[in-house]
């Protein structure tokens, strides 16, 4: 039943290899129990024969079964099912990308699961965008075939104008997101050495808005992780930064939390700041909104690990 360890994932699958591997990793992390993984696939409409042997093993010899083995084997069968299992493959992706309640995860799997779900959501959104574009092109082709060239030209012009507006509106947000991505890459490659956490609690009133410089110069609390590379906080921090998505905003906000990342030579790799809510802030000096339902993972990481001692 199980895929051999050396089986290649670069064959032609209906799930692209990267997406298949991410689904294989994340689904077992979303549930504490092996039965929970089976129930997930059953809820997605997976044919009963795909699950029957695993269900039997879980009931008779639970300890011989691993959650990742269940996930990998069922996903393989769905992938190889062709058009017959198309609906089930789509439902599995839909359920993962819409997953919001991570309380059912083991504590050490939570941030990994949030990061993987956020990444899967991005992959799915990109694929859906190309699908919508292709559908629009097909619509224009049909209109040209029935002599509606002028109307097709209007649609094409409108779409180009909308795309241009979106590109201009996201220029600032893309710059901030590039900084976040660079920080995540540096953390993942063990290039970030020191991390400083500064805070001004919400109950501290300020006559003026606190910007990044004022926060770093006049903090109430400061925590320094001298070497994050071997620190137990590192794994969850990398996952939380990876899930962060930004959207440019025009007006700055009152900042209360800051994370400053340093390279080993003491230069700054970048900084991320949050307001009281964690939904707005700044990346370096660029005001941003933290977009997406998983973008509060980094703010939650701060509160979960340091909120109780920084009051």
C-alpha positions in Angstrom: 0.0 0.0 0.0 2.7 2.5 1.0 4.8 4.4 -1.5 8.4 3.1 -1.3 10.8 5.7 0.3 12.7 6.1 -3.0 9.6 6.6 -5.1 10.0 9.8 -7.1 7.6 12.7 -6.7 8.7 14.2 -10.0 6.4 11.9 -12.1 3.4 13.4 -13.8 0.9 13.9 -11.1 -2.3 15.8 -11.1 -1.0 17.6 -8.0 2.2 19.4 -8.9 5.2 17.8 -7.1 5.7 20.8 -4.8 2.1 21.0 -3.8 1.8 17.2 -3.3 4.8 17.3 -1.0 3.4 20.2 1.0 0.0 18.4 1.4 1.8 15.3 2.5 3.6 17.3 5.2 0.8 19.5 6.4 -2.3 17.2 6.6 -0.7 15.0 9.4 0.3 18.1 11.3 -3.3 19.4 11.4 -4.6 16.6 13.6 -3.3 15.0 16.7 -4.8 11.5 16.0 -4.4 9.1 13.1 -8.2 8.8 13.0 -8.4 12.5 12.5 -6.3 12.2 9.3 -8.5 9.4 8.1 -11.7 11.5 8.9 -10.2 14.4 7.0 -9.9 12.4 3.8 -13.3 10.8 4.4 -14.9 14.2 4.7 -13.3 15.2 1.4 -15.2 12.4 -0.2 -12.3 9.9 -0.6 -13.5 6.5 -1.8 -13.9 4.0 1.0 -11.5 1.4 -0.5 -8.7 4.0 -0.3 -9.2 4.2 3.4 -10.3 0.7 4.3 -6.9 -0.9 5.0 -5.7 2.1 7.0 -8.9 2.2 9.1 -8.4 -1.5 9.8 -4.8 -1.0 10.9 -5.7 2.0 13.2 -8.3 -0.1 14.9 -6.2 -3.3 15.3 -2.6 -2.1 15.6 -2.6 1.7 16.0 1.1 1.9 17.0 2.2 0.3 13.7 0.7 3.2 11.7 2.2 6.7 11.2 0.0 9.7 10.2 2.4 10.7 7.4 2.1 7.2 5.9 -1.6 7.5 5.8 -1.5 11.0 4.2 1.1 10.1 1.6 -0.6 6.9 0.5 -4.1 8.3 0.3 -2.8 11.4 -1.6 -1.0 9.1 -4.0 -4.2 7.1 -4.7 -6.2 10.3 -5.3 -3.5 11.5 -7.6 -3.5 8.3 -9.6 -7.3 8.2 -9.8 -7.4 10.5 -12.7 -10.7 12.2 -13.5 -12.6 9.9 -11.2 -11.0 11.5 -8.1 -10.8 15.0 -9.4 -13.5 16.3 -7.1 -11.9 14.7 -4.1 -8.5 16.2 -4.9 -10.0 19.6 -5.2 -11.9 19.2 -2.0 -8.8 18.2 -0.1 -6.9 21.3 -1.3 -10.0 23.5 -0.5 -10.2 22.1 3.1 -6.5 22.6 3.7 -6.3 26.2 2.2 -9.4 27.2 4.3 -8.1 25.7 7.5 -8.3 28.2 10.3 -8.5 26.5 13.7 -5.0 25.2 14.6 -6.0 24.3 18.2 -6.3 20.7 17.2 -2.6 20.6 16.3 0.2 19.4 18.6 2.0 22.5 20.0 5.2 21.7 18.2 3.4 21.3 14.9 1.3 24.4 15.1 3.6 27.0 13.6 4.8 24.6 10.9 1.2 23.8 10.0 0.3 27.5 9.8 3.3 28.2 7.6 2.6 25.3 5.2 -1.2 26.2 5.0 -0.2 29.8 4.2 2.2 28.6 1.5 -0.4 26.3 0.0 -2.9 29.1 0.0 -0.5 31.2 -2.1 0.1 28.4 -4.6 -3.6 27.8 -5.0 -4.3 31.5 -5.4 -1.6 31.8 -8.2 -3.1 28.8 -10.0 -6.6 30.2 -9.6 -5.5 33.5 -11.0 -4.1 31.9 -14.1 -7.3 29.9 -14.5 -9.4 33.1 -14.3 -7.1 34.7 -16.9 -7.4 31.7 -19.3 -11.2 31.7 -18.9 -11.3 35.4 -19.8 -9.2 34.8 -22.8 -11.4 32.0 -24.0 -14.4 34.3 -23.5 -12.8 36.9 -25.7 -12.0 34.3 -28.4 -15.6 33.3 -28.6 -16.7 36.9 -28.9 -14.3 37.4 -31.8 -15.6 34.3 -33.5 -19.2 35.8 -33.6 -18.0 39.2 -34.8 -17.7 41.0 -31.4 -14.2 42.2 -31.9 -14.9 45.7 -30.6 -16.4 44.4 -27.3 -13.4 42.1 -26.8 -11.1 45.0 -27.3 -13.0 47.0 -24.6 -12.6 44.1 -22.1 -8.9 43.7 -22.9 -8.4 47.4 -22.3 -10.2 47.4 -19.0 -8.3 44.3 -17.8 -5.0 45.9 -18.7 -6.0 49.1 -16.9 -7.0 47.1 -13.8 -3.8 45.1 -13.8 -1.8 48.4 -14.1 -3.6 49.9 -11.1 -3.0 46.7 -9.1 0.7 46.7 -10.0 1.0 50.4 -9.0 -1.0 49.9 -5.7 1.2 46.9 -4.7 4.6 48.4 -5.6 5.1 49.6 -2.0 3.7 46.3 -0.5 6.0 44.3 -2.8 9.0 46.1 -1.5 8.0 45.4 2.1 7.2 41.7 1.2 10.6 41.4 -0.4 12.2 42.5 2.9 10.1 39.9 4.8 11.1 37.2 2.3 14.8 38.2 2.7 14.5 38.0 6.5 12.9 34.5 6.2 15.5 33.3 3.8 18.3 34.6 6.1 16.8 32.9 9.1 16.3 29.7 7.2 19.9 29.7 6.1 21.3 30.4 9.6 22.5 33.9 8.5 20.6 35.8 11.1 22.7 35.9 14.3 20.9 38.1 16.8 17.3 39.0 17.3 16.1 42.0 19.4 12.5 42.3 20.6 11.4 45.7 21.9 8.0 46.7 23.3 6.0 49.5 24.6 2.9 48.0 26.4 -0.5 49.2 25.2 -1.4 50.7 28.5 1.5 53.2 28.2 0.0 56.4 26.8 2.1 58.5 24.4 1.3 62.1 23.4 2.7 61.4 19.9 2.5 58.4 17.6 5.4 55.9 18.3 7.4 55.2 15.1 10.1 52.7 14.6 12.9 55.0 15.8 11.0 56.1 18.9 10.1 52.5 19.7 13.8 51.4 19.5 15.1 54.4 21.4 12.3 54.6 24.1 11.2 51.0 24.6 9.8 49.9 28.0 11.0 46.3 27.6 13.7 44.7 25.5 14.6 41.0 25.0 17.8 40.0 23.1 18.3 36.6 21.7 22.1 36.6 21.4 22.3 33.7 18.9 19.1 32.5 17.4 20.8 29.9 15.2 20.8 27.2 17.9 18.0 28.6 20.0 14.8 26.5 20.5 12.7 29.6 19.4 14.2 29.4 15.9 12.0 26.8 14.2 8.7 28.4 15.1 10.1 31.9 14.3 11.1 30.8 10.8 7.6 29.3 10.2 5.9 32.5 11.6 8.0 34.8 9.4 7.3 32.6 6.4 3.5 33.0 6.8 3.7 36.8 6.9 2.2 38.7 4.0 2.1 42.5 3.7 0.0 45.1 2.0 1.2 48.7 1.6 -0.8 51.4 3.5 -0.6 55.1 3.2 -0.6 56.2 6.8 1.8 55.0 9.6 0.4 53.6 12.8 1.3 53.6 16.5 3.9 50.9 16.9 4.2 48.8 20.1 6.2 45.7 19.2 9.4 45.4 17.1 11.7 42.6 16.0 15.1 43.6 14.7 17.2 41.0 13.0 21.0 41.2 12.8 23.6 39.4 10.7 26.7 38.0 12.4 28.8 41.1 11.4 26.3 43.3 13.3 24.5 44.7 10.3 20.8 44.8 10.2 19.0 42.2 8.1 15.7 44.0 8.6 13.0 44.9 11.1 9.3 44.1 11.5 7.0 46.2 13.7 3.4 45.7 15.0 0.7 48.0 16.5 -1.4 46.9 19.4 -3.7 44.7 17.2 -1.0 43.0 15.3 -2.9 43.7 12.0 -0.9 46.8 11.1 2.7 47.9 11.5 5.8 48.5 9.4 8.6 46.6 7.6 11.7 48.7 8.1 10.2 52.2 7.6 7.4 51.1 5.2 3.9 51.3 6.7 2.0 48.0 6.0 -1.1 46.0 6.8 -0.4 42.3 7.6 -2.8 40.7 5.1 -4.3 37.2 5.2 -5.7 35.0 8.0 -2.4 33.5 8.8 -0.4 36.7 8.9 -0.9 37.1 12.6 1.3 34.0 13.3 4.4 36.2 14.0 2.4 38.5 16.3 1.0 35.4 18.1 4.6 34.0 18.3 5.6 37.2 20.1 2.6 37.2 22.5 2.8 33.5 23.2 6.5 33.5 24.0 7.1 36.9 25.6 3.7 38.5 26.3 3.5 37.2 29.9 6.9 38.6 30.9 6.6 41.9 29.0 3.7 43.6 30.7 
